[in-house]
């Protein structure tokens, strides 16, 4: 007798076939409770005589072909006979965006008892590992991180959006579908939001497919089908919300009020959407496959289709999983969007940010705010782990030479008076100049501010013939201040040694916050090692083994949280070390 997972899969495979999906040397099967379903290389129904040809195809050719007609996109929602008229009015008025349309569609179709999408929806997960689904206790595991604040804020925004707009709209649309008994809950909307963010792709649709009746490009007025178009076809576009403090949040916007043109590149229109079948590919740092779009059918024989293409790894064997890359994402983004992390993630990063409102409490805040605006300075930056490869405590790389040249040119333009010499440490400084110039301005002392004003006055002239450029303002500030003030502020920001900043910096991962409640980086390592070393003695019965797992093995959510926060602590410690060393050098050189 088939188990429930096998029964769901059989119905889904029949549904895919009826909708024109072709599996060519691959199959979908259940992985485990953590990963769900995945796509694997397959040799089913292949005789020995043509196995060689199949081996060539699955290693160097097509694996899966899905017609674009099966995609869930904003166009599908707007063309729906019931949802379309209601959604079109809101969309044209700018009340909702393209992502809201798809999340609304997913919410409704999940609740419809006779939905034609039921075989697909039955295959999708019902719960998720991202922090929006954490219990209160689980969420405490990431307290002190950017992710903690982002999750709290985003859940409030989603709940508000549900109460203000989604609940009554879904009820109305369900009635129009004849579904009078179905009840909608916030969990249904949260589920749809998570399905979108874990499975949507940014797809380069052929322009003729999106606008089949357009003959002349000059007569075409494009609607907004994608706010964040990227040319990277292997990673999901992640929207950003800001809480007023510069806190980066990944998720659907509460209420989109602006409609921007779709990204059109030649004959391509970038549109976000879900592709049933291909969306069962799991992530890997070294993907086994890529996906592409075939507009003419010249590659697949199926016009207007998306196909999965082997990355040409000769070591792949039948039954190996076919993975794709979700993009170069740090654990913060992976955990928030997808509910998993990568231990020792090479793409991890640290968010550092100085809140705009905190400037109001520093001396000469008004003048400094004007200088920040004139410089186009950045009050936040991402510090990728890869920056450490060229820092003070890492061996030089081939990349260092090009970085040295760029930095030399940068500083040689700064000191027009020659009063301040080029720092010896410049080619090993890992912190972005756009962020450092903001910190120089904020940390500026009274006499330094007057010196900046004097230098700029020389450029402007007594009659104010012209305004200084942003580069000239930066140059004047560096000439007057050097780096020590900025680097001291950076050390304090990361380390939080100075109590006067504690009320101001609320939205970046700081060592004092990271270690409060969860301990040091070493404590986290010990917890992870203990979890990994837990073994079940052979003599234990099945019941005893399950009891042991329940009691001693940590949950996936907790494990992911500890890996993420340990990575944040590690990066904070390493970047503090870089900043402190740079500060010592700056002070010794009079900078």
C-alpha positions in Angstrom: 0.0 0.0 0.0 1.4 3.4 -1.0 2.2 5.8 1.7 0.7 9.3 1.6 3.8 10.9 0.2 3.9 8.4 -2.7 0.2 8.9 -3.4 0.6 12.7 -3.5 3.6 12.3 -5.8 1.8 10.0 -8.2 -1.1 12.5 -8.6 1.4 15.4 -9.1 3.4 13.6 -11.7 0.1 12.8 -13.6 -0.8 16.5 -13.3 2.6 17.6 -14.7 2.2 15.3 -17.6 -1.3 16.5 -18.4 0.1 20.1 -18.4 2.9 19.3 -20.9 5.9 18.9 -18.5 8.6 16.5 -19.8 11.0 14.7 -17.5 14.1 13.8 -19.4 16.4 11.7 -17.3 15.2 13.0 -13.9 12.6 12.2 -11.4 11.0 13.9 -8.3 11.1 12.0 -5.1 10.9 12.6 -1.3 14.2 13.5 0.4 13.4 13.8 4.1 11.4 15.9 6.6 13.9 18.7 6.4 14.3 19.1 2.6 10.9 17.7 1.5 10.9 16.7 -2.2 13.8 17.1 -4.6 14.8 16.3 -8.2 17.2 13.4 -8.9 18.9 11.8 -11.9 17.0 8.8 -13.1 17.4 5.9 -15.5 13.8 4.6 -15.2 12.5 2.8 -18.2 15.8 2.8 -20.0 17.2 -0.3 -21.7 20.9 -1.1 -21.6 21.1 -0.4 -25.3 20.3 3.4 -25.0 21.6 4.0 -21.5 24.8 5.5 -22.9 22.8 8.1 -24.8 20.8 8.8 -21.7 23.9 9.2 -19.6 25.2 11.8 -22.1 21.8 13.6 -22.0 21.5 13.8 -18.2 25.1 15.0 -17.8 25.4 17.4 -20.6 21.8 18.1 -21.7 18.2 18.6 -20.7 16.7 17.2 -17.6 13.2 18.8 -17.3 11.1 20.9 -19.5 8.1 23.0 -18.2 5.8 25.1 -20.5 5.6 28.7 -19.3 1.8 28.4 -19.5 2.1 26.5 -16.2 3.9 29.3 -14.4 2.1 31.3 -11.6 2.8 34.9 -12.5 1.1 38.3 -12.1 -0.1 37.9 -15.7 -2.0 34.7 -14.7 -3.7 36.5 -11.8 -4.7 39.5 -13.9 -6.0 37.2 -16.6 -8.1 35.1 -14.2 -11.8 35.4 -15.0 -12.7 35.9 -11.4 -9.6 37.3 -9.7 -8.6 39.4 -12.7 -11.2 42.2 -12.7 -10.9 42.8 -8.9 -7.1 42.7 -8.9 -6.7 44.7 -12.0 -8.4 47.7 -10.5 -6.2 47.6 -7.4 -3.1 47.0 -9.4 -3.7 49.9 -11.8 -4.4 52.3 -8.9 -1.1 51.2 -7.3 -2.7 49.7 -4.2 -0.9 46.4 -4.6 2.2 45.1 -6.3 2.9 42.1 -8.4 4.1 40.0 -5.5 0.9 40.7 -3.6 -1.1 39.4 -6.6 0.7 36.1 -6.5 0.5 35.7 -2.8 -3.2 36.4 -2.9 -3.6 33.8 -5.7 -1.8 31.2 -3.6 -4.0 32.0 -0.6 -7.2 31.6 -2.5 -6.3 28.5 -4.5 -5.1 26.7 -1.4 -8.6 27.3 0.2 -10.6 26.2 -2.9 -11.7 22.6 -2.6 -11.9 22.1 -6.3 -8.8 24.0 -7.3 -7.2 22.8 -10.5 -3.9 23.4 -8.7 -4.6 20.9 -5.9 -2.1 18.2 -7.0 0.6 20.8 -7.0 -0.4 22.4 -3.7 -0.6 19.0 -2.0 3.1 18.6 -2.7 4.1 21.9 -1.1 5.2 22.1 2.5 2.6 23.2 5.1 5.1 24.7 7.6 8.5 26.3 7.2 11.8 26.7 9.0 12.1 30.5 8.6 11.8 32.7 11.7 8.3 33.9 10.7 7.2 30.4 11.8 9.4 30.2 14.9 7.8 29.8 18.3 8.5 32.5 20.9 11.2 30.4 22.5 12.8 29.6 19.1 12.9 33.3 18.1 14.8 34.0 21.3 17.7 32.0 19.8 18.4 34.9 17.4 17.9 37.7 19.8 20.5 40.4 19.4 20.8 39.9 15.6 19.4 41.9 12.7 17.2 38.9 11.9 15.4 39.1 15.3 14.3 42.7 14.8 13.4 42.0 11.1 11.2 39.0 12.0 9.3 40.9 14.7 8.7 43.9 12.5 7.8 41.8 9.4 5.3 39.6 11.2 3.5 42.7 12.5 3.4 44.2 9.0 2.0 41.0 7.5 -0.6 40.7 10.2 -1.6 44.3 9.6 -1.8 43.7 5.9 -3.9 40.6 6.4 -6.4 42.4 8.7 -6.6 45.6 6.6 -6.8 44.1 3.1 -6.4 40.4 2.7 -9.0 38.8 4.9 -12.1 40.5 3.5 -10.7 40.4 -0.1 -10.1 36.6 0.1 -13.6 36.0 1.5 -15.1 38.0 -1.3 -13.2 36.2 -4.0 -13.9 32.8 -2.5 -17.6 33.6 -2.7 -17.2 34.6 -6.3 -15.7 31.1 -6.8 -18.7 29.5 -5.1 -16.7 28.7 -2.0 -19.1 29.8 0.7 -17.9 27.5 3.4 -14.1 28.1 3.3 -12.6 30.2 6.1 -9.4 32.1 5.7 -6.9 32.6 8.5 -3.7 34.5 9.0 -1.8 31.2 8.8 -3.2 30.7 5.2 -1.8 34.1 4.2 1.5 33.5 6.0 1.8 30.1 4.2 1.2 31.8 0.8 3.8 34.5 1.7 6.4 31.8 2.6 5.6 29.7 -0.5 6.3 32.7 -2.7 9.6 33.7 -1.1 10.9 30.1 -1.0 10.0 29.1 -4.5 9.7 32.2 -6.8 12.2 32.8 -9.5 13.0 35.9 -11.5 12.3 34.7 -15.0 13.3 36.3 -18.4 10.1 35.9 -20.3 10.1 36.5 -24.0 8.5 39.9 -24.7 6.2 38.3 -27.3 4.8 35.9 -24.7 4.0 38.6 -22.1 2.7 41.0 -24.8 1.4 38.8 -27.6 -0.7 41.6 -29.3 2.0 44.2 -29.3 3.3 44.8 -32.8 5.2 48.1 -32.3 7.3 48.7 -29.3 6.6 52.4 -29.4 2.9 51.8 -29.0 3.5 49.6 -25.9 3.0 50.9 -22.4 4.5 48.4 -20.0 2.8 47.6 -16.7 4.8 46.6 -13.6 5.4 42.9 -13.4 8.6 43.1 -11.4 9.9 45.8 -9.1 13.4 44.3 -8.7 14.6 42.9 -12.0 18.0 41.2 -12.0 19.9 39.5 -14.8 20.9 36.7 -12.5 18.5 33.9 -13.5 19.5 31.6 -10.7 18.5 33.6 -7.6 15.3 34.9 -6.1 14.8 38.6 -6.0 14.4 39.7 -2.4 12.5 42.8 -1.6 13.6 45.1 1.1 11.6 46.9 3.7 13.0 49.6 6.0 11.7 50.2 9.5 12.9 53.8 9.6 16.2 52.8 11.2 17.6 51.2 8.1 16.8 47.7 9.1 16.8 45.4 6.2 13.9 43.0 6.0 13.2 40.4 3.4 9.6 39.8 2.5 6.4 41.1 0.8 5.8 44.8 1.3 2.9 45.8 3.6 1.3 48.0 1.0 3.0 48.9 -2.3 2.0 52.4 -3.4 4.3 52.8 -6.4 4.2 51.1 -9.8 7.4 51.1 -11.7 8.1 49.9 -15.3 9.0 46.3 -15.9 12.5 45.5 -16.8 12.7 45.1 -20.5 15.9 44.1 -22.1 15.5 43.7 -25.9 13.1 40.9 -26.3 13.1 40.0 -22.6 10.7 40.9 -19.8 11.8 39.9 -16.3 8.9 38.6 -14.3 8.8 36.9 -10.9 6.9 33.6 -10.8 6.6 30.0 -9.6 7.4 27.2 -12.0 5.9 23.9 -10.8 8.4 21.1 -11.2 11.6 23.1 -11.4 10.8 24.7 -8.0 11.5 21.4 -6.4 15.3 21.8 -7.0 17.1 22.3 -3.7 20.1 24.7 -3.2 23.8 23.8 -3.3 26.9 26.0 -3.3 28.1 23.8 -6.2 24.9 23.4 -8.3 24.5 20.4 -10.5 22.2 22.2 -12.9 21.0 25.6 -14.2 17.7 26.7 -15.6 17.0 28.7 -18.7 14.1 29.9 -20.9 13.5 28.7 -24.4 11.4 31.2 -26.3 11.5 29.6 -29.7 11.6 25.9 -28.9 15.0 25.6 -30.7 16.6 23.9 -27.6 13.7 21.9 -26.1 11.3 21.5 -29.0 8.8 23.3 -26.7 8.3 27.0 -27.5 7.9 29.3 -24.5 9.3 26.8 -22.0 11.7 26.7 -19.1 14.2 23.9 -18.9 16.6 22.4 -16.4 20.1 22.0 -17.9 22.8 19.9 -16.4 25.9 21.9 -15.4 28.0 19.2 -17.0 29.4 17.6 -13.9 30.8 14.3 -15.1 30.8 12.7 -11.7 27.1 12.8 -11.4 25.5 9.3 -11.1 22.0 8.0 -11.4 20.0 8.8 -8.1 22.2 11.8 -7.4 20.2 14.9 -6.4 20.1 17.7 -9.0 20.6 21.0 -7.2 20.6 24.6 -8.4 22.0 27.8 -6.8 19.7 30.2 -5.1 22.4 32.8 -5.4 25.3 34.1 -3.2 23.4 34.6 0.0 24.5 34.8 3.6 23.0 32.8 6.4 20.8 35.7 7.4 19.0 35.8 4.1 19.0 32.0 3.7 17.4 31.5 7.1 14.9 34.3 6.7 13.8 33.4 3.2 14.2 29.6 3.0 14.6 28.3 6.6 18.1 26.8 6.3 21.7 27.8 6.8 25.1 26.7 5.6 27.7 26.1 8.2 30.8 28.2 7.5 29.0 29.9 4.7 31.5 31.6 2.4 28.9 34.2 1.4 28.1 35.2 5.0 28.1 38.9 5.8 27.7 41.4 8.6 25.3 44.4 8.5 26.7 47.5 10.1 24.6 50.6 10.3 24.5 54.0 12.0 20.8 55.1 12.5 20.0 58.4 10.8 18.0 59.6 13.9 21.1 59.1 16.1 22.8 62.0 14.3 20.4 64.4 15.9 22.1 63.8 19.3 25.7 64.4 18.2 27.3 67.9 18.4 26.8 70.1 15.3 24.2 67.6 14.0 22.6 70.0 11.5 26.0 70.9 9.8 27.0 67.2 9.8 23.7 66.2 8.3 24.3 68.7 5.4 27.8 67.3 4.9 26.5 63.8 4.8 24.0 64.7 2.1 26.6 66.6 0.1 28.9 63.6 0.1 26.1 61.1 -0.7 27.5 59.1 2.2 26.2 55.7 3.2 25.1 55.2 6.8 25.0 51.4 6.4 27.2 48.7 4.8 27.4 45.0 4.3 30.7 43.5 5.2 31.0 40.1 3.3 33.3 37.5 4.8 35.3 37.6 1.6 36.6 41.1 2.5 38.7 39.5 5.2 40.8 37.8 2.5 42.6 41.1 1.9 42.6 42.4 5.4 45.5 42.8 7.9 45.3 39.2 9.2 44.9 37.3 6.0 47.5 36.4 3.3 47.3 38.6 0.2 45.3 37.4 -2.8 45.6 38.1 -6.5 42.7 40.4 -6.0 44.8 42.6 -3.7 46.8 44.3 -6.6 43.7 45.7 -8.3 42.3 46.8 -4.9 45.6 48.6 -4.1 45.5 50.5 -7.4 41.9 51.6 -6.9 42.6 52.8 -3.3 45.9 54.6 -4.3 44.0 56.6 -6.9 41.2 57.3 -4.4 43.5 58.8 -1.7 45.8 60.7 -4.1 42.7 62.8 -5.0 41.9 63.5 -1.4 44.8 65.5 -0.1 45.0 68.6 -2.3 47.0 70.5 0.3 49.5 67.7 0.9 49.0 68.2 4.7 48.0 64.6 5.2 50.0 61.7 3.8 48.6 58.7 2.2 48.0 56.0 4.9 50.4 53.0 4.8 47.5 50.7 5.7 45.2 51.7 2.8 45.5 48.6 0.7 44.5 46.4 3.7 41.6 48.4 4.9 38.5 46.3 4.4 35.8 48.8 5.2 33.9 50.5 2.4 35.0 54.1 1.8 31.4 55.3 1.4 30.7 54.1 5.0 34.0 55.4 6.4 33.3 58.9 5.0 30.0 58.9 6.9 31.7 57.9 10.1 34.4 60.6 9.6 31.6 63.2 9.3 29.7 62.0 12.4 32.8 61.8 14.6 34.2 65.2 13.5 35.3 67.5 16.3 34.6 71.2 16.4 38.0 72.4 15.2 37.9 69.8 12.4 34.4 71.0 11.3 35.8 74.6 11.1 38.7 73.4 9.0 36.4 71.6 6.6 34.4 74.8 6.2 37.5 76.8 5.5 38.8 74.4 2.9 35.4 74.3 1.1 35.2 78.1 1.2 38.4 78.2 -0.8 36.7 76.2 -3.5 33.4 78.0 -3.5 34.8 81.5 -3.4 33.6 84.5 -1.5 30.7 85.0 -3.9 29.8 81.3 -3.9 30.5 80.9 -7.7 29.9 77.1 -7.5 29.1 74.3 -5.2 31.7 71.7 -4.2 31.3 68.2 -5.6 30.7 65.2 -3.4 34.3 64.1 -4.0 35.6 67.5 -3.0 33.6 67.5 0.3 35.0 64.0 1.0 38.5 65.2 0.3 38.1 68.2 2.7 36.8 66.0 5.5 39.6 63.4 5.1 42.1 66.2 5.0 40.8 67.7 8.2 39.9 64.5 10.1 41.9 61.6 8.9 40.7 58.1 9.8 41.1 57.7 13.6 37.8 59.3 14.6 35.9 57.2 12.1 37.7 54.0 13.1 37.1 54.6 16.8 33.4 55.1 16.1 33.4 51.9 14.1 35.0 49.9 16.9 32.5 51.3 19.4 29.7 50.5 17.0 30.7 46.9 16.6 31.9 46.3 20.2 29.5 48.6 22.1 32.2 49.3 24.7 30.9 52.9 25.2 27.5 53.1 27.0 26.6 56.4 25.4 25.9 54.6 22.1 23.7 51.8 23.5 20.4 53.7 23.1 21.2 54.7 19.6 22.4 51.6 17.7 19.5 49.3 17.6 19.6 47.6 14.3 23.0 45.9 13.6 24.6 42.8 15.0 26.8 44.0 17.9 28.9 41.8 20.1 27.3 43.0 23.3 23.9 42.1 22.0 24.9 38.9 20.3 26.5 37.5 23.5 23.7 38.6 25.8 21.7 35.6 26.7 23.4 33.1 24.3 27.0 33.4 25.4 30.2 33.6 23.4 31.1 32.1 20.0 32.8 29.2 21.9 29.5 28.5 23.7 27.7 28.2 20.4 30.4 25.9 19.0 30.1 23.7 22.1 26.3 23.4 21.6 26.7 22.5 18.0 29.4 19.9 18.7 27.2 18.3 21.4 24.3 18.1 19.0 26.4 16.6 16.2 28.0 14.0 18.5 24.7 12.7 19.9 24.6 9.0 18.9 21.9 6.3 19.5 23.3 3.1 21.1 22.7 0.0 18.9 20.9 -1.8 21.8 18.2 0.9 22.0 14.8 -0.1 20.8 13.0 2.0 18.2 10.8 3.6 20.9 13.8 4.4 23.1 15.7 5.8 20.2 12.8 8.2 19.4 12.6 9.2 23.0 16.4 10.0 22.9 16.1 12.0 19.8 13.2 14.0 21.2 15.1 14.7 24.4 18.6 15.3 23.3 18.7 16.2 19.6 18.1 19.9 19.0 15.4 21.0 16.6 16.3 22.2 13.1 15.2 25.7 13.9 17.4 25.9 17.0 20.4 24.4 15.1 20.0 26.9 12.2 19.7 29.7 14.7 22.8 28.8 16.5 24.8 28.4 13.3 23.6 31.8 12.1 24.3 33.7 15.4 27.7 32.0 15.8 28.6 33.2 12.3 27.5 36.7 13.2 29.7 36.6 16.4 32.6 35.3 14.4 32.4 38.0 11.7 31.9 40.7 14.4 35.0 39.5 16.2 37.1 39.4 13.0 35.9 42.8 11.8 36.5 44.4 15.2 40.0 43.0 15.1 40.5 44.6 11.6 39.0 47.9 12.8 41.1 48.0 16.0 44.3 47.3 14.1 43.5 50.0 11.5 42.8 52.4 14.4 46.2 51.8 16.0 47.9 52.4 12.6 45.9 55.5 12.0 46.8 57.0 15.4 50.5 56.1 15.0 50.6 57.8 11.6 48.7 60.9 12.7 45.6 60.0 10.8 
